[in-house]
Amino acid sequence: MYVFVGVMVPLIMKEFRPNQSNYMTSNRMRRPYNLMRAYRTVEVVHVMGIDLIGKLILPYYTVAGQFILFCNVSALREESVDIVLVLFSLIAQTIAFIALEFCGRFSMNAIATVNSWKYLNCSYFDKKCLNKFRKSCIPLRVETKGYFVIKRLTVIKFLRSIVRGTFRTLMALNKTQRL
């Protein structure tokens, strides 16, 4: 997984964008024909990698969310707050927050890279071909096909669901105690 991230991120954020400085690759790669071919290769690698990683994403965030809810509710229900539960909750929330934020930024930068091809200096014919190719590109993002797509807003939704779930669980437990 680290190799997948280590290869994809520099390509998307730096190498495929025209009019940048300090490229690691030759300038010939940013010619329209080579750019289209290299990007399509990265799309294929991305789809293959996401098929593997995508199967782990949804179960991970489901388990992490339930664990965080358990820690939060347990820490709030007890009279003597166990610092270990609070620490576990904070660590799990921080890890989930960082992972979601990174995936959301990757998605945003992949879209910005494809949109930056509008400003590539090339001939009229090359620009026209590149524009058609740009419209045919699938958005590179971390996702579970058809179920869960990670965008920048997913971070806020995840944290909101943790807070909402914690308070709803506390309210439900208080109602059952009164009966």
Rosetta silent file (secondary structure, phi, psi, omega in degrees, C-alpha in Angstrom):
SEQUENCE: MYVFVGVMVPLIMKEFRPNQSNYMTSNRMRRPYNLMRAYRTVEVVHVMGIDLIGKLILPYYTVAGQFILFCNVSALREESVDIVLVLFSLIAQTIAFIALEFCGRFSMNAIATVNSWKYLNCSYFDKKCLNKFRKSCIPLRVETKGYFVIKRLTVIKFLRSIVRGTFRTLMALNKTQRL
SCORE:     score description
SCORE:     0.000 S_00000001
   1 L     0.000  -39.729 -179.769    0.000    0.000    0.000 S_00000001
   2 H   -66.612  -34.501  176.856    2.839    2.392    0.825 S_00000001
   3 H   -65.622  -41.926  178.722    4.423    1.704   -2.557 S_00000001
   4 H   -59.444  -47.751  179.980    1.084    2.463   -4.233 S_00000001
   5 H   -68.231  -41.138 -178.499    0.782    5.776   -2.369 S_00000001
   6 H   -65.223  -26.355  178.681    4.478    6.589   -2.813 S_00000001
   7 H   -89.222  -42.750 -173.127    4.243    6.207   -6.584 S_00000001
   8 H   -71.307  -43.072 -173.706    0.821    7.723   -7.241 S_00000001
   9 H   -62.913  -48.642  178.668    1.035   10.907   -5.190 S_00000001
  10 H   -64.001  -34.848  178.784    4.170   12.418   -6.786 S_00000001
  11 H   -64.281  -46.858 -177.096    2.911   11.563  -10.266 S_00000001
  12 H   -70.293  -43.937 -172.077   -0.479   13.176   -9.710 S_00000001
  13 H   -83.158  -20.073 -173.639    0.666   16.196   -7.732 S_00000001
  14 H  -129.532  -54.313 -167.505    3.832   17.072   -9.634 S_00000001
  15 H   -72.282  -33.135 -177.580    4.779   15.143  -12.738 S_00000001
  16 L   -88.918   -1.216 -179.097    1.535   15.331  -14.704 S_00000001
  17 L   -95.413  128.200  177.502    1.007   19.035  -14.136 S_00000001
  18 L   -76.282  163.117  175.759    2.350   21.394  -16.787 S_00000001
  19 L    59.269   37.316  173.014    4.212   24.612  -15.986 S_00000001
  20 L  -106.380  172.618  175.755    5.717   23.324  -12.726 S_00000001
  21 L  -118.110  162.731  176.588    9.354   23.422  -11.681 S_00000001
  22 L    60.468   56.777  175.099   11.686   20.688  -10.419 S_00000001
  23 L   -78.424  150.671  174.415   10.348   17.675  -12.290 S_00000001
  24 L   -89.393  -20.965 -176.720   11.887   14.275  -11.653 S_00000001
  25 L  -105.891  174.980  179.444   11.114   13.090  -15.180 S_00000001
  26 L   -70.508  152.318  177.963   11.985   14.345  -18.623 S_00000001
  27 H   -66.836  -19.692  178.554   10.053   17.267  -20.091 S_00000001
  28 H   -64.379  -22.815  179.949    9.085   14.992  -22.980 S_00000001
  29 H   -67.653  -25.307 -178.855    6.631   13.266  -20.672 S_00000001
  30 H   -90.768   13.657  168.574    4.507   16.414  -20.577 S_00000001
  31 L   -77.715  148.780 -171.780    3.960   16.433  -24.310 S_00000001
  32 H   -53.732  -45.571 -177.088    0.322   15.625  -25.084 S_00000001
  33 H   -63.894  -47.794 -179.043    0.855   12.181  -26.614 S_00000001
  34 H   -68.070  -35.839  179.380    3.168   10.986  -23.849 S_00000001
  35 H   -64.057  -43.414  179.472    1.030   12.599  -21.158 S_00000001
  36 H   -63.789  -43.082 -178.125   -2.085   10.808  -22.360 S_00000001
  37 H   -66.994  -43.913 -179.828   -0.303    7.476  -22.504 S_00000001
  38 H   -67.418  -40.452 -179.394    1.323    7.842  -19.072 S_00000001
  39 H   -66.945  -38.838  178.522   -1.872    9.038  -17.432 S_00000001
  40 H   -64.231  -36.227  176.377   -3.880    6.139  -18.871 S_00000001
  41 H   -64.131  -42.747  178.505   -1.255    3.768  -17.455 S_00000001
  42 H   -65.053  -36.918  176.460   -1.587    5.413  -14.050 S_00000001
  43 H   -60.206  -43.812 -179.348   -5.377    5.080  -14.301 S_00000001
  44 H   -64.537  -44.907  178.640   -5.046    1.333  -14.902 S_00000001
  45 H   -63.444  -40.334  179.701   -2.636    0.921  -11.976 S_00000001
  46 H   -62.833  -45.102  179.844   -4.922    3.041   -9.807 S_00000001
  47 H   -62.642  -41.270  178.880   -7.997    0.949  -10.623 S_00000001
  48 H   -66.763  -40.573  179.144   -6.105   -2.260   -9.838 S_00000001
  49 H   -69.828  -39.473 -179.284   -4.763   -0.853   -6.567 S_00000001
  50 H   -70.118  -29.737  174.795   -8.087    0.595   -5.473 S_00000001
  51 H   -60.199  -37.106  178.535   -9.792   -2.745   -6.098 S_00000001
  52 H   -78.349  -49.740 -177.058   -7.498   -4.188   -3.440 S_00000001
  53 H   -70.178  -35.113 -177.723   -7.436   -1.221   -1.052 S_00000001
  54 H   -61.452  -29.453  178.709  -11.129   -0.453   -1.513 S_00000001
  55 H   -71.978  -17.439 -179.754  -12.124   -3.781    0.016 S_00000001
  56 H   -97.187  -19.185 -173.139  -10.350   -2.795    3.234 S_00000001
  57 H   -67.294  -54.166 -175.047  -11.596    0.794    3.503 S_00000001
  58 H   -63.121  -46.667  176.436  -15.241    0.295    4.409 S_00000001
  59 H   -61.897  -36.970  179.904  -14.691   -2.410    7.073 S_00000001
  60 H   -61.943  -47.997 -177.683  -11.874   -0.350    8.595 S_00000001
  61 H   -73.239  -25.751  173.965  -13.993    2.778    8.992 S_00000001
  62 H   -68.138  -48.805  179.573  -16.949    0.766   10.250 S_00000001
  63 H   -66.009  -42.744  179.345  -14.855   -0.906   12.942 S_00000001
  64 H   -62.445  -42.623  179.136  -13.018    2.339   13.758 S_00000001
  65 H   -63.220  -43.330  178.907  -16.298    4.226   14.068 S_00000001
  66 H   -66.412  -38.659  178.322  -17.809    1.586   16.369 S_00000001
  67 H   -65.071  -42.896  179.009  -14.654    1.478   18.485 S_00000001
  68 H   -64.366  -42.542  176.933  -14.623    5.273   18.834 S_00000001
  69 H   -61.065  -43.329  178.680  -18.315    5.256   19.786 S_00000001
  70 H   -60.541  -46.439 -179.932  -17.677    2.552   22.382 S_00000001
  71 H   -63.163  -44.282 -178.937  -14.781    4.493   23.892 S_00000001
  72 H   -64.018  -48.189 -177.967  -16.720    7.771   23.940 S_00000001
  73 H   -66.238  -42.110  178.995  -19.873    6.306   25.476 S_00000001
  74 H   -63.504  -41.584 -179.972  -17.932    4.263   28.024 S_00000001
  75 H   -68.253  -35.304 -178.439  -15.860    7.266   29.053 S_00000001
  76 H   -81.021  -26.668 -177.192  -18.922    9.514   29.360 S_00000001
  77 H   -81.151  -29.780 -176.854  -21.142    6.982   31.215 S_00000001
  78 L   -80.437  146.774  177.156  -18.707    6.113   33.967 S_00000001
  79 L   -71.040  -41.547  176.710  -18.306    8.344   36.986 S_00000001
  80 L   -97.915  107.074 -175.815  -14.563    7.793   37.042 S_00000001
  81 L   -70.604  125.540  178.416  -13.388    8.543   33.522 S_00000001
  82 L   -84.008  118.891 -176.058  -10.797    6.057   32.384 S_00000001
  83 H   -64.831  -26.386 -179.748   -8.014    8.005   30.689 S_00000001
  84 H   -66.745  -40.845  178.556   -7.130    4.981   28.547 S_00000001
  85 H   -64.664  -42.031  178.342  -10.540    5.018   26.850 S_00000001
  86 H   -63.913  -41.821  179.439  -10.265    8.740   26.143 S_00000001
  87 H   -65.264  -44.036  176.793   -6.737    8.237   24.807 S_00000001
  88 H   -60.114  -42.809  179.602   -7.829    5.332   22.570 S_00000001
  89 H   -62.690  -45.990 -179.970  -10.710    7.411   21.245 S_00000001
  90 H   -64.480  -40.905  179.418   -8.476   10.385   20.479 S_00000001
  91 H   -65.422  -45.449 -179.703   -5.833    8.225   18.786 S_00000001
  92 H   -64.765  -39.970  177.972   -8.407    6.390   16.652 S_00000001
  93 H   -65.661  -39.800  179.934  -10.105    9.662   15.675 S_00000001
  94 H   -65.915  -43.979  179.371   -6.765   11.251   14.775 S_00000001
  95 H   -63.384  -45.448  179.332   -5.687    8.307   12.616 S_00000001
  96 H   -63.974  -40.443  179.289   -9.052    8.219   10.842 S_00000001
  97 H   -62.386  -46.152 -178.640   -8.992   11.998   10.377 S_00000001
  98 H   -65.633  -43.495 -179.604   -5.496   12.002    8.870 S_00000001
  99 H   -64.448  -44.474  179.217   -6.245    9.066    6.544 S_00000001
 100 H   -65.481  -40.238  179.718   -9.518   10.584    5.324 S_00000001
 101 H   -64.710  -42.119  178.512   -7.926   14.003    4.847 S_00000001
 102 H   -62.630  -44.862  179.622   -5.057   12.522    2.838 S_00000001
 103 H   -65.756  -38.260  177.471   -7.449   10.553    0.614 S_00000001
 104 H   -65.607  -41.086  177.978   -9.646   13.617    0.134 S_00000001
 105 H   -67.898  -35.340  176.156   -6.679   15.761   -0.854 S_00000001
 106 H   -60.719  -45.200  178.975   -5.518   13.068   -3.279 S_00000001
 107 H   -61.385  -45.083 -179.494   -8.923   13.147   -4.964 S_00000001
 108 H   -64.121  -42.296  179.910   -8.909   16.946   -5.123 S_00000001
 109 H   -70.100  -32.491  177.264   -5.366   17.072   -6.554 S_00000001
 110 H   -65.441  -40.659  177.534   -6.150   14.406   -9.161 S_00000001
 111 H   -67.569  -40.734  179.195   -9.049   16.508  -10.447 S_00000001
 112 H   -65.353  -33.863  178.304   -6.897   19.650  -10.396 S_00000001
 113 H   -64.962  -47.037  179.872   -4.175   17.859  -12.372 S_00000001
 114 H   -64.471  -38.677  178.231   -6.550   16.849  -15.139 S_00000001
 115 H   -69.998  -24.522 -179.788   -8.004   20.365  -15.225 S_00000001
 116 H   -71.543  -13.562  179.746   -4.510   21.891  -15.441 S_00000001
 117 H   -70.047  -13.364  175.641   -4.041   20.370  -18.892 S_00000001
 118 H   -61.788  -29.030 -172.706   -6.166   23.177  -20.301 S_00000001
 119 H  -100.435   14.590  178.409   -3.165   25.470  -19.862 S_00000001
 120 L   -73.590  133.355  178.924   -0.568   23.256  -21.553 S_00000001
 121 L   -82.937  109.486  179.326    1.360   25.068  -24.283 S_00000001
 122 L  -158.387  179.511 -178.455    0.996   23.023  -27.452 S_00000001
 123 L   -69.501  167.470 -178.665   -0.419   23.180  -30.943 S_00000001
 124 H   -61.287  -44.623 -179.429   -4.138   23.612  -31.653 S_00000001
 125 H   -64.306  -44.471  178.625   -4.562   19.988  -32.742 S_00000001
 126 H   -63.483  -38.870  179.956   -2.717   18.639  -29.691 S_00000001
 127 H   -66.455  -37.993  179.011   -4.764   20.855  -27.405 S_00000001
 128 H   -67.010  -44.197  177.615   -7.984   19.624  -28.994 S_00000001
 129 H   -63.702  -42.116 -179.541   -6.943   15.962  -28.607 S_00000001
 130 H   -66.371  -35.150  178.487   -5.836   16.564  -25.025 S_00000001
 131 H   -66.674  -41.043  176.747   -9.124   18.268  -24.201 S_00000001
 132 H   -66.261  -39.438  177.776  -11.092   15.254  -25.483 S_00000001
 133 H   -64.957  -41.669 -179.617   -8.802   12.932  -23.547 S_00000001
 134 H   -58.774  -39.898  179.597   -9.191   15.054  -20.410 S_00000001
 135 H   -70.743  -23.018 -179.006  -12.963   14.703  -20.572 S_00000001
 136 H   -88.443   -7.492 -176.982  -12.656   10.911  -20.869 S_00000001
 137 L   -72.586  136.075  174.017  -10.482   10.520  -17.762 S_00000001
 138 L   -80.799  146.092  178.799  -12.046    8.866  -14.757 S_00000001
 139 L   -70.153  128.851  177.702  -11.496   10.730  -11.489 S_00000001
 140 L   -82.732  116.600  179.384   -8.729    9.122   -9.462 S_00000001
 141 L  -153.900  161.491  178.807   -9.988    8.793   -5.918 S_00000001
 142 L   -85.998  123.239 -173.581   -9.985    6.366   -3.050 S_00000001
 143 E  -156.880  160.454  164.892  -13.262    4.497   -3.085 S_00000001
 144 E  -107.118  119.216 -170.131  -15.128    1.277   -2.626 S_00000001
 145 L   -48.931  115.661  174.217  -16.914    0.826   -5.919 S_00000001
 146 L    81.858   -7.797 -175.955  -20.485    2.032   -5.605 S_00000001
 147 L  -116.322  -49.764 -166.548  -20.514    2.313   -1.811 S_00000001
 148 E  -142.198  112.181  177.718  -17.995    4.699   -0.332 S_00000001
 149 E  -113.874  126.050 -178.089  -16.121    7.513   -2.075 S_00000001
 150 L   -92.093  118.978  174.518  -13.678    9.530    0.014 S_00000001
 151 L  -123.128 -178.762  179.629  -13.726   13.250   -0.720 S_00000001
 152 H   -63.181  -32.074 -178.736  -12.682   16.243    1.354 S_00000001
 153 H   -73.127  -17.521 -178.582  -16.171   16.433    2.859 S_00000001
 154 H   -63.410  -32.014  178.637  -15.940   12.835    4.108 S_00000001
 155 H   -60.791  -49.120 -178.498  -13.707   13.955    6.991 S_00000001
 156 H   -65.688  -40.360  179.171  -16.369   16.294    8.324 S_00000001
 157 H   -64.369  -39.008  179.205  -19.112   13.712    7.801 S_00000001
 158 H   -64.759  -48.158  179.951  -17.116   11.062    9.686 S_00000001
 159 H   -65.078  -37.527  177.079  -16.464   13.346   12.662 S_00000001
 160 H   -63.741  -40.075  179.784  -20.086   14.517   12.637 S_00000001
 161 H   -67.348  -32.178  177.118  -21.279   10.896   12.691 S_00000001
 162 H   -66.452  -47.685 -179.872  -19.041   10.162   15.689 S_00000001
 163 H   -64.215  -46.429 -179.510  -20.441   13.100   17.671 S_00000001
 164 H   -63.360  -43.641  179.737  -24.018   12.380   16.629 S_00000001
 165 H   -64.832  -38.018  178.244  -23.679    8.666   17.357 S_00000001
 166 H   -62.561  -48.564 -177.978  -22.177    9.320   20.782 S_00000001
 167 H   -69.934  -36.366  177.521  -25.007   11.611   21.850 S_00000001
 168 H   -66.196  -38.793  177.807  -27.736    9.407   20.380 S_00000001
 169 H   -65.986  -42.441  177.829  -26.329    6.380   22.183 S_00000001
 170 H   -62.242  -42.316  178.994  -26.188    8.299   25.459 S_00000001
 171 H   -65.077  -39.600  179.418  -29.792    9.472   25.011 S_00000001
 172 H   -67.218  -39.442  178.829  -30.950    5.924   24.214 S_00000001
 173 H   -68.950  -36.183  177.115  -29.181    4.525   27.271 S_00000001
 174 H   -66.912  -36.419  178.058  -30.688    7.225   29.506 S_00000001
 175 H   -65.985  -40.031 -178.972  -34.201    6.402   28.248 S_00000001
 176 H   -71.766  -27.632  178.545  -33.785    2.707   29.053 S_00000001
 177 H   -71.846  -33.340 -178.335  -32.538    3.480   32.582 S_00000001
 178 H   -72.168  -27.827 -178.535  -35.639    5.555   33.389 S_00000001
 179 L   -75.037    0.000    0.000  -38.028    2.740   32.439 S_00000001
